[in-house]
Amino acid sequence: MRLKTALWVAAYLRRCDVEGLSAVVRRRGAEDAGAVFVRVNRLDGSSDLFGPAPQSAFEAAEGAARAFSPSLAMAPAPDEQVEAYLARQTKFDSDLWIIEVEDRAGRNFLDVLTA
């Protein structure tokens, strides 16, 4: 059984808070199963963006509640590019969540899968 998205988001926000990072929910999606995108704003005009890992790669997460992968080829990417990507995803899926974390070092505390 998968953890409800709202509960996962609350735990993630708490983790960021414990680590001393500012993290907020920019967009609230479906409580039970909405996709989650995490934007790590580096406060210099660039951000990292992570979204749900493809299902084919999820098995590599080995027990993670959720697995993420970079959403853009360039990391960090200009803020305008990140916002455009999020706008397209929101048009495609109105149930998604967007979390924004502010950290100059780019820390994200996610189970990130890379290609």
N, C-alpha and C positions, 0 to 999 in steps of 0.2 A: 504494500500500500504506500502510495506516494504522499509526502507531506503537503498539506494545503499551502498554496502560494502565499496567502496572507500571513500564515504562521512563519513560513520561511523568511519572508520579507522582514517581519518584526525581529526575528532572531539575527538576521544580517545587519539590520540597523543597530541593534544592541552591540553586536561584535565591533562594528565601526566606532561606536561611542566608547566602548571599553578601550579601544586602541587610540582614542583621542582624535578621531576624524569626524568631520561634519558630514552627515549623510541624511538625505531627505527623499521622500517619495514625491517625485514630480508628477507622476501619473499613476492613478490607482486602477488596476485592471480587475479581472475576474478573481473572486476570493478563493475559489477552489483550484483552478488549473490555468491561470493566465501565464503567458510567457513573460519572462523577466529580462530586461535589458539594464545593464549597469554601466553608467557613464562615470569615468574617473576624470574629473576636471583637474588639470594640472595648474590651473590659475595663471597660465602664461599664453592663453589663446589656443591651447591644444588640449585634447582629451583622448583617453583610451576608451573604447567601447566594447563591451562584452555582451553576447547574447547566448541563447540556448545552443548548446553543442548539437551537431547533427546526430540523429538517432544512431547512425552507423558507428559513430565514435564514442557513444555513451558507455558502451561496455568497458572501455578502458578506464573509466572513472572509478571502478572498483568500490562500489558501495556508497558513493557520494549521493547526497540527497538530490542535488542538481549539478549538472556539469555545464561549463561555459566555454566558449571559444571566442577569439577576437572576431568582431563583426566586420572590421575594415582591414584592408591589406596593409595600410600604413598605420603604424602605431608609434607615438601618438599622432593623431590626425588633427587638422585644423578644426576648430569648433564649428565653423559653418558646414563642413562636410559631415560632421557627426549629427548636427541638427537636421540636415537634409535627409540623412539616412533614417533617423528616428521618425521624421514626418512621413516618409514612405512606408515604414513598418506600421505606423499607427493607422494609416489609411487601409492597409492590408488586414490588420488585426486590431479591432477596437478593444479587445480584452487584455492587451498587454500592459505590463507594469514598466515604469521607468524610474530607476533609482539613480540619484546623483550623489557622488562622493567627491569631496574636495581634498586633494592631497598632491602637493608638489612633487613628491617622490613616486607617485603612481601606484601606491599600494592598493590592492583590491580585495584580498582575503577570499578569493573565489577558487573553486576547483576548476582550473583552466586547462583545457586540452589544446594542444597545438598539433598542427599537421605534421 
